[in-house]
């Protein structure tokens, strides 16, 4: 991602660009691949979170629920959830099958980065105040029951 509002996909073995995704209307601030590398997620200063196919560059879905720039994005280890962190001080969680929102978490300051654990049900979020948040409850709540569309903000758990 970058300043030209595109995400460029490259073949790592041949160093040849295979696709340019022109989905955002502003800076692309974060990019994440699904664990199997079949999907690519991007967020930008246009407040959008966008999922595309990494295989054929097809647009899969676009979310516009944030009210400020999306600075971080990540897939859960099992690929069932995707998460976005925004400077609107929220983290939003979506179901990758239904494309529906699962829940949202409030941070104390602008959420600036997010990363899901590669092997477990945890995610860590960083915000502009230097606080880190552990988001394991979102995985426990969504892996045993169908995703609920409610978005009542709940506080994340600060890491001491």
Secondary structure, 3 states (H helix, E strand, C coil): CCCCCCEEEEECCCCEEEEEECCCCCCEEEEEECCCCCEEEEEECCCCEEEEECCCCCEEEEECCCCCCEEEEEECCCCCEEEEEECCCEEEEEECCCCCEEEEEECCCCEEEEEECCCCCCEEEEECCCCEEECHHHHHHHHCCCCCCCCCCEECEECC
